């Protein structure tokens, strides 16, 4: 027997973490170093209220480099969730790529989850019943946009984090450019 084809697939907004939701402090791991980009919590709450799944997809090569563990990243994400509740916001799921091509360790082949590859988005789509064509990817790097583009998501570049470096790439690919996450979400929702 096949899967349940009666359940409608859901729309999601995939968010990069560092540089999009929070200030990119270069290998953020300590909760006390977390600084939300102004308006990010409100943006996530607006997405929740609009019925989107909110899914963070984040490259965390600090794991491959031995700077911190996957457990450390999960603890930070729990802290982020707790902070978001103060704004009536929640992230539905976090997907983490722990790999880096220069620090392979036991991993012999290049991974398929490190953005600009779409592995994390594809995994989320399968596990959370997401319609990728009806979904959105928001990030501050070319790799975020590439991961979204390859699976057919609408994409937005934010100017926070490293976004200013990728304005030409966004323009060449007709990707809207937003000041920050809140601006991107307001454009997406038409408010």
N, CA, C and O atoms as a DFTB+ gen file, in Angstrom:
764 C
 N C O
     1  1       0.832      -1.198       0.000
     2  2       0.000       0.000       0.000
     3  2       0.869       1.252       0.000
     4  3       1.942       1.268       0.604
     5  1       0.408       2.293      -0.674
     6  2       1.139       3.549      -0.755
     7  2       0.902       4.410       0.469
     8  3       0.231       3.999       1.416
     9  1       1.463       5.618       0.437
    10  2       1.325       6.541       1.557
    11  2      -0.065       7.149       1.598
    12  3      -0.902       6.873       0.738
    13  1      -0.302       7.971       2.595
    14  2      -1.576       8.660       2.774
    15  2      -1.599       9.870       1.854
    16  3      -0.966      10.888       2.132
    17  1      -2.342       9.749       0.745
    18  2      -2.388      10.825      -0.237
    19  2      -3.537      11.797       0.036
    20  3      -3.742      12.739      -0.728
    21  1      -4.285      11.576       1.118
    22  2      -5.399      12.459       1.441
    23  2      -4.947      13.650       2.278
    24  3      -5.643      14.663       2.334
    25  1      -3.790      13.541       2.930
    26  2      -3.308      14.636       3.758
    27  2      -2.658      15.697       2.875
    28  3      -1.682      15.411       2.181
    29  1      -3.192      16.920       2.895
    30  2      -2.598      17.958       2.037
    31  2      -1.176      18.282       2.497
    32  3      -0.873      18.306       3.690
    33  1      -0.324      18.529       1.516
    34  2       1.043      18.915       1.851
    35  2       1.051      20.345       2.365
    36  3       0.216      21.160       1.972
    37  1       1.989      20.643       3.234
    38  2       2.011      21.927       3.932
    39  2       3.022      22.889       3.320
    40  3       3.986      22.483       2.672
    41  1       2.772      24.175       3.546
    42  2       3.712      25.212       3.129
    43  2       4.654      25.506       4.293
    44  3       4.245      25.548       5.454
    45  1       5.910      25.705       3.955
    46  2       6.907      26.002       4.981
    47  2       7.721      27.219       4.574
    48  3       7.848      27.546       3.394
    49  1       8.264      27.875       5.581
    50  2       9.309      28.858       5.342
    51  2      10.568      28.293       5.979
    52  3      10.645      28.098       7.192
    53  1      11.548      28.038       5.128
    54  2      12.853      27.570       5.589
    55  2      13.692      28.795       5.912
    56  3      13.791      29.723       5.110
    57  1      14.290      28.788       7.087
    58  2      15.116      29.910       7.516
    59  2      16.537      29.447       7.783
    60  3      16.755      28.443       8.462
    61  1      17.498      30.178       7.248
    62  2      18.867      30.041       7.703
    63  2      18.907      30.574       9.134
    64  3      18.049      31.368       9.521
    65  1      19.886      30.150       9.918
    66  2      19.961      30.601      11.314
    67  2      20.894      31.803      11.452
    68  3      20.429      32.932      11.607
    69  1      22.203      31.569      11.397
    70  2      23.191      32.617      11.664
    71  2      23.202      33.643      10.532
    72  3      23.416      33.302       9.369
    73  1      22.966      34.905      10.894
    74  2      22.924      35.973       9.904
    75  2      21.524      36.270       9.401
    76  3      21.302      37.283       8.736
    77  1      20.567      35.383       9.716
    78  2      19.181      35.583       9.287
    79  2      18.275      35.761      10.498
    80  3      17.522      36.731      10.580
    81  1      18.351      34.815      11.445
    82  2      17.572      34.899      12.689
    83  2      18.377      35.618      13.771
    84  3      17.864      36.491      14.471
    85  1      19.634      35.237      13.889
    86  2      20.495      35.800      14.928
    87  2      21.762      36.379      14.307
    88  3      22.136      36.039      13.184
    89  1      22.409      37.256      15.060
    90  2      23.671      37.846      14.634
    91  2      24.687      36.716      14.472
    92  3      24.819      35.858      15.345
    93  1      25.398      36.725      13.354
    94  2      26.407      35.704      13.077
    95  2      27.676      36.072      13.839
    96  3      28.408      36.978      13.442
    97  1      27.928      35.360      14.937
    98  2      29.100      35.632      15.769
    99  2      30.234      34.662      15.479
   100  3      31.179      34.564      16.263
   101  1      30.152      33.939      14.353
   102  2      31.195      33.004      13.954
   103  2      31.285      31.842      14.951
   104  3      31.988      31.918      15.959
   105  1      30.568      30.790      14.647
   106  2      30.510      29.574      15.465
   107  2      29.802      29.815      16.807
   108  3      30.315      29.470      17.872
   109  1      28.610      30.417      16.721
   110  2      27.783      30.621      17.905
   111  2      27.465      29.274      18.546
   112  3      27.011      28.357      17.863
   113  1      27.698      29.147      19.838
   114  2      27.301      27.933      20.550
   115  2      26.836      28.238      21.973
   116  3      26.035      27.485      22.527
   117  1      27.317      29.317      22.571
   118  2      26.939      29.633      23.956
   119  2      25.642      30.438      23.967
   120  3      25.561      31.480      23.318
   121  1      24.636      29.977      24.687
   122  2      23.367      30.716      24.736
   123  2      23.539      32.184      25.121
   124  3      22.823      33.046      24.612
   125  1      24.473      32.467      26.007
   126  2      24.662      33.858      26.436
   127  2      25.200      34.750      25.316
   128  3      25.174      35.974      25.444
   129  1      25.682      34.165      24.229
   130  2      26.169      34.952      23.092
   131  2      25.090      35.179      22.024
   132  3      25.322      35.889      21.046
   133  1      23.926      34.579      22.214
   134  2      22.851      34.714      21.233
   135  2      22.311      36.139      21.217
   136  3      21.946      36.688      22.257
   137  1      22.265      36.732      20.027
   138  2      21.643      38.039      19.829
   139  2      20.708      37.914      18.628
   140  3      21.162      37.732      17.499
   141  1      19.420      38.010      18.871
   142  2      18.479      37.994      17.754
   143  2      18.661      39.254      16.919
   144  3      18.897      40.336      17.456
   145  1      18.551      39.108      15.612
   146  2      18.498      40.279      14.743
   147  2      17.162      40.966      15.031
   148  3      16.129      40.297      15.069
   149  1      17.160      42.278      15.233
   150  2      15.916      42.962      15.588
   151  2      14.769      42.597      14.644
   152  3      14.906      42.639      13.421
   153  1      13.626      42.234      15.255
   154  2      12.433      41.883      14.490
   155  2      12.315      40.413      14.140
   156  3      11.263      39.980      13.671
   157  1      13.374      39.625      14.355
   158  2      13.343      38.212      13.956
   159  2      12.274      37.430      14.711
   160  3      11.567      36.613      14.120
   161  1      12.153      37.675      16.009
   162  2      11.148      36.951      16.792
   163  2       9.745      37.277      16.299
   164  3       8.899      36.391      16.180
   165  1       9.504      38.549      16.013
   166  2       8.192      38.981      15.501
   167  2       7.921      38.343      14.134
   168  3       6.795      37.940      13.841
   169  1       8.962      38.256      13.306
   170  2       8.810      37.654      11.975
   171  2       8.385      36.194      12.093
   172  3       7.494      35.744      11.373
   173  1       9.018      35.460      12.992
   174  2       8.678      34.045      13.178
   175  2       7.254      33.907      13.704
   176  3       6.516      33.021      13.274
   177  1       6.866      34.778      14.630
   178  2       5.487      34.756      15.143
   179  2       4.484      35.019      14.015
   180  3       3.437      34.375      13.959
   181  1       4.794      35.950      13.124
   182  2       3.903      36.247      11.995
   183  2       3.761      35.026      11.084
   184  3       2.666      34.740      10.601
   185  1       4.856      34.309      10.849
   186  2       4.798      33.098      10.026
   187  2       3.946      32.031      10.700
   188  3       3.152      31.357      10.045
   189  1       4.114      31.878      12.022
   190  2       3.289      30.930      12.773
   191  2       1.812      31.274      12.624
   192  3       0.987      30.402      12.350
   193  1       1.485      32.549      12.805
   194  2       0.089      32.988      12.744
   195  2      -0.497      32.812      11.345
   196  3      -1.700      32.602      11.194
   197  1       0.360      32.898      10.318
   198  2      -0.106      32.755       8.935
   199  2      -0.231      31.287       8.522
   200  3      -0.645      30.991       7.401
   201  1       0.123      30.374       9.418
   202  2      -0.057      28.953       9.136
   203  2       1.100      28.264       8.441
   204  3       0.969      27.111       8.028
   205  1       2.231      28.943       8.300
   206  2       3.413      28.311       7.718
   207  2       4.124      27.452       8.768
   208  3       4.173      27.814       9.944
   209  1       4.665      26.330       8.341
   210  2       5.665      25.647       9.156
   211  2       6.921      26.504       9.101
   212  3       7.254      27.051       8.050
   213  1       7.612      26.625      10.213
   214  2       8.873      27.360      10.249
   215  2       9.974      26.344      10.528
   216  3      10.006      25.710      11.583
   217  1      10.874      26.205       9.562
   218  2      11.911      25.173       9.631
   219  2      13.273      25.837       9.463
   220  3      13.539      26.486       8.451
   221  1      14.128      25.669      10.460
   222  2      15.486      26.190      10.366
   223  2      16.368      25.132       9.706
   224  3      16.353      23.965      10.096
   225  1      17.133      25.554       8.706
   226  2      18.112      24.688       8.044
   227  2      19.464      25.383       8.182
   228  3      19.667      26.467       7.635
   229  1      20.384      24.760       8.913
   230  2      21.615      25.451       9.267
   231  2      22.852      24.586       9.076
   232  3      22.913      23.450       9.546
   233  1      23.844      25.147       8.371
   234  2      25.154      24.513       8.264
   235  2      25.908      24.798       9.561
   236  3      26.065      25.956       9.948
   237  1      26.366      23.761      10.222
   238  2      27.119      23.920      11.469
   239  2      28.437      23.151      11.370
   240  3      28.616      22.111      12.004
   241  1      29.350      23.683      10.565
   242  2      30.633      23.004      10.349
   243  2      31.506      22.999      11.591
   244  3      32.509      22.286      11.632
   245  1      31.151      23.776      12.602
   246  2      31.894      23.728      13.869
   247  2      31.889      22.332      14.481
   248  3      32.786      21.983      15.248
   249  1      30.886      21.541      14.143
   250  2      30.842      20.154      14.623
   251  2      31.961      19.355      13.953
   252  3      32.731      18.677      14.633
   253  1      32.055      19.434      12.615
   254  2      33.110      18.718      11.885
   255  2      34.495      19.199      12.300
   256  3      35.449      18.422      12.320
   257  1      34.599      20.468      12.626
   258  2      35.888      21.044      13.013
   259  2      36.272      20.702      14.453
   260  3      37.399      20.962      14.876
   261  1      35.326      20.114      15.212
   262  2      35.606      19.752      16.596
   263  2      35.446      20.892      17.587
   264  3      35.900      20.789      18.727
   265  1      34.793      22.000      17.159
   266  2      34.614      23.145      18.048
   267  2      33.522      22.904      19.086
   268  3      33.594      23.404      20.208
   269  1      32.510      22.130      18.694
   270  2      31.405      21.801      19.584
   271  2      30.721      20.553      19.049
   272  3      31.016      20.085      17.949
   273  1      29.794      20.020      19.854
   274  2      29.125      18.763      19.501
   275  2      27.699      19.030      19.010
   276  3      27.167      20.131      19.154
   277  1      27.105      17.998      18.431
   278  2      25.700      18.090      18.016
   279  2      24.829      18.356      19.245
   280  3      23.858      19.108      19.163
   281  1      25.164      17.755      20.364
   282  2      24.405      17.984      21.603
   283  2      24.461      19.460      22.007
   284  3      23.465      20.018      22.466
   285  1      25.622      20.087      21.836
   286  2      25.740      21.520      22.135
   287  2      24.798      22.342      21.251
   288  3      24.166      23.287      21.722
   289  1      24.708      21.975      19.965
   290  2      23.826      22.691      19.041
   291  2      22.364      22.498      19.452
   292  3      21.579      23.446      19.428
   293  1      21.999      21.263      19.832
   294  2      20.617      21.016      20.289
   295  2      20.289      21.858      21.528
   296  3      19.179      22.377      21.651
   297  1      21.248      21.991      22.436
   298  2      21.021      22.816      23.638
   299  2      20.799      24.279      23.257
   300  3      19.930      24.946      23.819
   301  1      21.585      24.776      22.303
   302  2      21.402      26.158      21.850
   303  2      20.032      26.326      21.204
   304  3      19.358      27.333      21.424
   305  1      19.622      25.347      20.413
   306  2      18.317      25.442      19.755
   307  2      17.175      25.397      20.770
   308  3      16.154      26.059      20.581
   309  1      17.336      24.632      21.830
   310  2      16.334      24.633      22.911
   311  2      16.255      26.016      23.553
   312  3      15.170      26.500      23.876
   313  1      17.395      26.632      23.731
   314  2      17.432      27.981      24.298
   315  2      16.732      28.976      23.362
   316  3      15.957      29.820      23.812
   317  1      17.013      28.868      22.063
   318  2      16.360      29.744      21.085
   319  2      14.845      29.567      21.155
   320  3      14.102      30.549      21.160
   321  1      14.386      28.315      21.209
   322  2      12.936      28.052      21.322
   323  2      12.347      28.718      22.556
   324  3      11.291      29.346      22.484
   325  1      13.033      28.580      23.694
   326  2      12.539      29.186      24.934
   327  2      12.441      30.703      24.802
   328  3      11.471      31.307      25.259
   329  1      13.438      31.311      24.184
   330  2      13.423      32.761      23.993
   331  2      12.283      33.184      23.064
   332  3      11.660      34.224      23.277
   333  1      12.013      32.385      22.044
   334  2      10.957      32.720      21.094
   335  2       9.570      32.666      21.734
   336  3       8.675      33.413      21.338
   337  1       9.389      31.794      22.714
   338  2       8.070      31.696      23.360
   339  2       7.659      33.023      24.001
   340  3       6.469      33.299      24.148
   341  1       8.633      33.837      24.379
   342  2       8.325      35.142      24.962
   343  2       7.628      36.060      23.951
   344  3       7.001      37.052      24.326
   345  1       7.746      35.718      22.680
   346  2       7.148      36.519      21.603
   347  2       5.989      35.779      20.943
   348  3       5.492      36.211      19.903
   349  1       5.556      34.671      21.536
   350  2       4.484      33.882      20.944
   351  2       4.910      33.215      19.653
   352  3       4.086      32.979      18.769
   353  1       6.190      32.911      19.542
   354  2       6.750      32.343      18.317
   355  2       7.352      30.972      18.591
   356  3       7.753      30.669      19.715
   357  1       7.410      30.146      17.545
   358  2       8.058      28.838      17.678
   359  2       8.625      28.407      16.330
   360  3       8.111      28.761      15.269
   361  1       9.689      27.640      16.409
   362  2      10.259      26.993      15.228
   363  2       9.778      25.554      15.260
   364  3       9.926      24.866      16.270
   365  1       9.197      25.095      14.145
   366  2       8.620      23.752      14.113
   367  2       9.675      22.656      14.085
   368  3       9.466      21.577      14.638
   369  1      10.798      22.926      13.450
   370  2      11.845      21.912      13.397
   371  2      13.169      22.552      13.000
   372  3      13.209      23.558      12.291
   373  1      14.249      21.942      13.476
   374  2      15.609      22.357      13.122
   375  2      16.267      21.220      12.360
   376  3      16.173      20.061      12.765
   377  1      16.931      21.544      11.263
   378  2      17.740      20.580      10.521
   379  2      19.165      21.114      10.486
   380  3      19.394      22.286      10.185
   381  1      20.109      20.252      10.793
   382  2      21.499      20.650      10.985
   383  2      22.402      19.830      10.077
   384  3      22.330      18.601      10.059
   385  1      23.254      20.520       9.322
   386  2      24.329      19.833       8.601
   387  2      25.600      20.002       9.428
   388  3      26.079      21.122       9.601
   389  1      26.156      18.891       9.945
   390  2      27.353      18.983      10.780
   391  2      28.658      18.864       9.984
   392  3      29.737      18.801      10.573
   393  1      28.566      18.834       8.663
   394  2      29.717      18.487       7.825
   395  2      30.462      19.706       7.300
   396  3      29.952      20.827       7.304
   397  1      31.675      19.451       6.850
   398  2      32.456      20.436       6.112
   399  2      33.392      19.665       5.197
   400  3      34.035      18.712       5.639
   401  1      33.483      20.061       3.913
   402  2      34.282      19.271       2.967
   403  2      35.764      19.157       3.335
   404  3      36.409      18.185       2.941
   405  1      36.322      20.116       4.073
   406  2      37.739      20.063       4.450
   407  2      37.981      19.281       5.743
   408  3      39.123      18.991       6.098
   409  1      36.898      18.947       6.437
   410  2      37.021      18.239       7.723
   411  2      36.122      17.015       7.685
   412  3      35.137      16.940       8.418
   413  1      36.458      16.066       6.839
   414  2      35.564      14.937       6.597
   415  2      35.545      13.923       7.724
   416  3      34.494      13.346       8.003
   417  1      36.667      13.686       8.377
   418  2      36.687      12.687       9.450
   419  2      36.258      11.334       8.929
   420  3      36.829      10.825       7.964
   421  1      35.252      10.746       9.561
   422  2      34.761       9.430       9.169
   423  2      33.918       9.490       7.897
   424  3      33.687       8.470       7.248
   425  1      33.472      10.661       7.557
   426  2      32.630      10.828       6.374
   427  2      33.523      10.803       5.140
   428  3      34.327      11.712       4.938
   429  1      33.387       9.775       4.320
   430  2      34.274       9.621       3.167
   431  2      33.797      10.423       1.965
   432  3      34.616      10.994       1.245
   433  1      32.513      10.474       1.739
   434  2      31.979      11.191       0.588
   435  2      31.428      12.542       1.024
   436  3      31.078      12.752       2.185
   437  1      31.364      13.443       0.063
   438  2      30.794      14.752       0.356
   439  2      29.314      14.588       0.689
   440  3      28.617      13.801       0.049
   441  1      28.841      15.314       1.672
   442  2      27.451      15.170       2.107
   443  2      26.501      15.812       1.097
   444  3      26.919      16.577       0.228
   445  1      25.233      15.489       1.230
   446  2      24.204      16.096       0.376
   447  2      23.368      17.110       1.154
   448  3      22.408      17.671       0.626
   449  1      23.749      17.344       2.431
   450  2      22.914      18.237       3.248
   451  2      23.496      19.643       3.395
   452  3      22.764      20.564       3.757
   453  1      24.778      19.835       3.128
   454  2      25.355      21.166       3.306
   455  2      24.802      22.107       2.235
   456  3      24.939      21.847       1.039
   457  1      24.177      23.198       2.672
   458  2      23.668      24.178       1.713
   459  2      24.846      24.746       0.930
   460  3      25.887      24.980       1.544
   461  1      24.767      24.980      -0.348
   462  2      23.786      25.003      -1.339
   463  2      23.210      23.713      -1.861
   464  3      22.449      23.779      -2.826
   465  1      23.491      22.565      -1.331
   466  2      22.779      21.355      -1.721
   467  2      21.468      21.313      -0.946
   468  3      21.356      21.922       0.119
   469  1      20.481      20.602      -1.471
   470  2      19.127      20.673      -0.901
   471  2      18.794      19.599       0.126
   472  3      17.627      19.455       0.489
   473  1      19.773      18.841       0.607
   474  2      19.478      17.687       1.452
   475  2      18.594      17.965       2.656
   476  3      17.676      17.196       2.939
   477  1      18.861      19.062       3.373
   478  2      18.051      19.350       4.564
   479  2      16.616      19.694       4.181
   480  3      15.681      19.303       4.880
   481  1      16.431      20.421       3.082
   482  2      15.088      20.783       2.639
   483  2      14.328      19.539       2.184
   484  3      13.143      19.386       2.480
   485  1      15.012      18.655       1.466
   486  2      14.371      17.421       1.006
   487  2      13.981      16.527       2.182
   488  3      12.900      15.937       2.186
   489  1      14.854      16.428       3.169
   490  2      14.551      15.622       4.351
   491  2      13.344      16.193       5.094
   492  3      12.444      15.454       5.493
   493  1      13.335      17.512       5.276
   494  2      12.207      18.157       5.956
   495  2      10.914      17.946       5.172
   496  3       9.865      17.682       5.759
   497  1      10.991      18.062       3.843
   498  2       9.791      17.888       3.019
   499  2       9.210      16.494       3.205
   500  3       7.994      16.328       3.301
   501  1      10.078      15.499       3.256
   502  2       9.604      14.126       3.438
   503  2       9.049      13.904       4.840
   504  3       7.978      13.318       5.001
   505  1       9.766      14.366       5.843
   506  2       9.364      14.107       7.224
   507  2       8.173      14.945       7.683
   508  3       7.386      14.496       8.516
   509  1       8.034      16.152       7.149
   510  2       6.995      17.078       7.608
   511  2       5.885      17.298       6.582
   512  3       5.020      18.150       6.779
   513  1       5.906      16.532       5.483
   514  2       4.869      16.606       4.456
   515  2       4.762      18.018       3.870
   516  3       3.686      18.615       3.830
   517  1       5.920      18.537       3.413
   518  2       6.005      19.903       2.894
   519  2       5.958      19.907       1.371
   520  3       6.593      19.085       0.711
   521  1       5.197      20.844       0.832
   522  2       5.171      21.100      -0.603
   523  2       6.251      22.142      -0.894
   524  3       6.072      23.327      -0.615
   525  1       7.364      21.693      -1.451
   526  2       8.506      22.592      -1.663
   527  2       8.198      23.712      -2.644
   528  3       8.700      24.826      -2.486
   529  1       7.379      23.433      -3.656
   530  2       7.062      24.452      -4.663
   531  2       6.244      25.587      -4.041
   532  3       6.313      26.724      -4.510
   533  1       5.482      25.295      -3.007
   534  2       4.669      26.306      -2.328
   535  2       5.391      26.905      -1.116
   536  3       4.797      27.658      -0.345
   537  1       6.668      26.569      -0.955
   538  2       7.428      26.991       0.216
   539  2       8.461      28.056      -0.138
   540  3       8.661      28.393      -1.305
   541  1       9.105      28.570       0.892
   542  2       9.991      29.721       0.764
   543  2      11.293      29.439       1.509
   544  3      11.290      28.783       2.550
   545  1      12.404      29.936       0.971
   546  2      13.702      29.876       1.645
   547  2      14.190      31.298       1.848
   548  3      14.243      32.083       0.902
   549  1      14.549      31.634       3.093
   550  2      15.067      32.967       3.409
   551  2      16.441      32.813       4.049
   552  3      16.602      32.079       5.024
   553  1      17.428      33.506       3.496
   554  2      18.766      33.422       4.052
   555  2      19.632      34.585       3.633
   556  3      19.217      35.451       2.863
   557  1      20.857      34.589       4.161
   558  2      21.794      35.689       3.913
   559  2      22.977      35.276       3.037
   560  3      23.887      36.075       2.814
   561  1      22.975      34.044       2.541
   562  2      24.108      33.568       1.744
   563  2      23.631      32.957       0.432
   564  3      22.495      32.503       0.299
   565  1      24.543      32.965      -0.523
   566  2      24.266      32.332      -1.815
   567  2      23.897      30.866      -1.623
   568  3      23.008      30.360      -2.308
   569  1      24.564      30.182      -0.706
   570  2      24.286      28.757      -0.483
   571  2      22.850      28.534      -0.012
   572  3      22.245      27.519      -0.356
   573  1      22.294      29.463       0.769
   574  2      20.892      29.359       1.196
   575  2      19.978      29.431      -0.026
   576  3      19.065      28.624      -0.195
   577  1      20.253      30.422      -0.870
   578  2      19.426      30.643      -2.053
   579  2      19.530      29.466      -3.022
   580  3      18.526      29.031      -3.586
   581  1      20.737      28.956      -3.211
   582  2      20.932      27.820      -4.119
   583  2      20.161      26.596      -3.647
   584  3      19.543      25.901      -4.453
   585  1      20.195      26.330      -2.346
   586  2      19.457      25.175      -1.811
   587  2      17.967      25.330      -2.064
   588  3      17.296      24.362      -2.422
   589  1      17.443      26.534      -1.884
   590  2      16.029      26.776      -2.134
   591  2      15.675      26.714      -3.608
   592  3      14.650      26.145      -3.983
   593  1      16.518      27.295      -4.437
   594  2      16.243      27.342      -5.871
   595  2      16.188      25.944      -6.478
   596  3      15.341      25.663      -7.326
   597  1      17.089      25.073      -6.044
   598  2      17.200      23.747      -6.657
   599  2      15.943      22.902      -6.433
   600  3      15.650      22.006      -7.223
   601  1      15.196      23.187      -5.351
   602  2      13.969      22.420      -5.076
   603  2      12.707      23.194      -5.448
   604  3      11.596      22.716      -5.223
   605  1      12.878      24.394      -6.021
   606  2      11.728      25.146      -6.505
   607  2      11.080      26.081      -5.511
   608  3       9.978      26.573      -5.758
   609  1      11.744      26.343      -4.377
   610  2      11.195      27.291      -3.402
   611  2      11.333      28.721      -3.918
   612  3      12.265      29.042      -4.655
   613  1      10.397      29.567      -3.521
   614  2      10.582      31.006      -3.684
   615  2      11.678      31.398      -2.701
   616  3      11.705      30.875      -1.586
   617  1      12.568      32.287      -3.069
   618  2      13.682      32.657      -2.194
   619  2      13.694      34.159      -1.918
   620  3      13.241      34.965      -2.730
   621  1      14.226      34.506      -0.749
   622  2      14.474      35.891      -0.370
   623  2      15.880      35.975       0.194
   624  3      16.293      35.124       0.982
   625  1      16.613      37.002      -0.210
   626  2      17.905      37.310       0.396
   627  2      17.701      38.419       1.405
   628  3      17.066      39.429       1.103
   629  1      18.237      38.238       2.608
   630  2      18.229      39.318       3.592
   631  2      19.608      39.972       3.600
   632  3      20.619      39.308       3.374
   633  1      19.641      41.280       3.861
   634  2      20.895      42.026       3.854
   635  2      21.675      41.868       5.158
   636  3      22.829      42.290       5.237
   637  1      21.071      41.273       6.174
   638  2      21.776      41.045       7.430
   639  2      22.825      39.961       7.218
   640  3      22.862      39.327       6.163
   641  1      23.680      39.746       8.222
   642  2      24.716      38.724       8.087
   643  2      25.615      39.035       6.902
   644  3      26.186      40.121       6.808
   645  1      25.735      38.062       5.993
   646  2      26.580      38.204       4.808
   647  2      25.804      38.660       3.576
   648  3      26.343      38.659       2.469
   649  1      24.546      39.046       3.758
   650  2      23.672      39.323       2.632
   651  2      24.188      40.342       1.632
   652  3      23.972      40.187       0.430
   653  1      24.867      41.381       2.103
   654  2      25.363      42.431       1.196
   655  2      26.313      41.862       0.138
   656  3      26.429      42.419      -0.954
   657  1      26.991      40.756       0.457
   658  2      27.944      40.152      -0.487
   659  2      27.247      39.467      -1.662
   660  3      27.873      39.196      -2.687
   661  1      25.943      39.188      -1.510
   662  2      25.253      38.369      -2.511
   663  2      24.133      39.119      -3.241
   664  3      23.244      38.502      -3.828
   665  1      24.187      40.445      -3.199
   666  2      23.148      41.248      -3.848
   667  2      23.128      41.004      -5.357
   668  3      22.056      40.885      -5.950
   669  1      24.301      40.929      -5.978
   670  2      24.362      40.701      -7.423
   671  2      23.782      39.340      -7.784
   672  3      23.022      39.216      -8.745
   673  1      24.147      38.312      -7.003
   674  2      23.626      36.970      -7.266
   675  2      22.099      36.976      -7.183
   676  3      21.423      36.401      -8.036
   677  1      21.567      37.626      -6.156
   678  2      20.113      37.688      -5.994
   679  2      19.478      38.416      -7.175
   680  3      18.486      37.948      -7.734
   681  1      20.040      39.543      -7.552
   682  2      19.490      40.317      -8.674
   683  2      19.517      39.524      -9.967
   684  3      18.544      39.524     -10.721
   685  1      20.637      38.845     -10.228
   686  2      20.771      38.048     -11.454
   687  2      19.746      36.919     -11.523
   688  3      19.375      36.481     -12.612
   689  1      19.287      36.447     -10.360
   690  2      18.349      35.328     -10.301
   691  2      16.931      35.757      -9.938
   692  3      16.094      34.928      -9.579
   693  1      16.666      37.085     -10.037
   694  2      15.329      37.631      -9.741
   695  2      14.827      37.242      -8.361
   696  3      13.650      36.933      -8.177
   697  1      15.736      37.261      -7.393
   698  2      15.391      36.938      -6.003
   699  2      15.179      38.247      -5.255
   700  3      16.057      39.110      -5.267
   701  1      14.030      38.411      -4.603
   702  2      13.797      39.637      -3.845
   703  2      14.842      39.820      -2.740
   704  3      15.289      38.858      -2.116
   705  1      15.212      41.069      -2.522
   706  2      16.185      41.427      -1.493
   707  2      15.449      42.210      -0.415
   708  3      14.748      43.181      -0.700
   709  1      15.623      41.768       0.831
   710  2      14.947      42.405       1.963
   711  2      15.979      42.915       2.959
   712  3      17.081      42.376       3.060
   713  1      15.611      43.952       3.687
   714  2      16.506      44.522       4.680
   715  2      16.857      43.483       5.743
   716  3      18.015      43.351       6.138
   717  1      15.839      42.748       6.200
   718  2      16.040      41.767       7.256
   719  2      14.899      40.751       7.208
   720  3      14.046      40.806       6.323
   721  1      14.892      39.829       8.162
   722  2      13.885      38.767       8.170
   723  2      12.480      39.327       8.305
   724  3      11.573      38.882       7.602
   725  1      12.282      40.283       9.182
   726  2      10.944      40.849       9.362
   727  2      10.446      41.476       8.058
   728  3       9.290      41.289       7.679
   729  1      11.309      42.208       7.381
   730  2      10.937      42.814       6.105
   731  2      10.582      41.747       5.063
   732  3       9.608      41.901       4.326
   733  1      11.366      40.672       5.000
   734  2      11.086      39.593       4.058
   735  2       9.732      38.952       4.357
   736  3       8.951      38.690       3.442
   737  1       9.454      38.701       5.631
   738  2       8.195      38.061       6.020
   739  2       7.020      38.978       5.715
   740  3       5.981      38.519       5.240
   741  1       7.176      40.269       5.983
   742  2       6.084      41.214       5.678
   743  2       5.838      41.289       4.180
   744  3       4.689      41.411       3.755
   745  1       6.888      41.220       3.370
   746  2       6.723      41.202       1.915
   747  2       6.012      39.909       1.496
   748  3       5.094      39.935       0.676
   749  1       6.438      38.804       2.056
   750  2       5.841      37.510       1.736
   751  2       4.358      37.481       2.076
   752  3       3.545      36.999       1.287
   753  1       4.009      37.988       3.235
   754  2       2.624      37.942       3.711
   755  2       1.790      39.115       3.203
   756  3       0.574      39.138       3.392
   757  1       2.431      40.084       2.564
   758  2       1.704      41.236       2.034
   759  2       1.191      42.156       3.115
   760  3       0.106      42.724       2.993
   761  1       1.981      42.307       4.194
   762  2       1.522      43.220       5.265
   763  2       2.534      44.304       5.540
   764  3       2.312      45.152       6.404
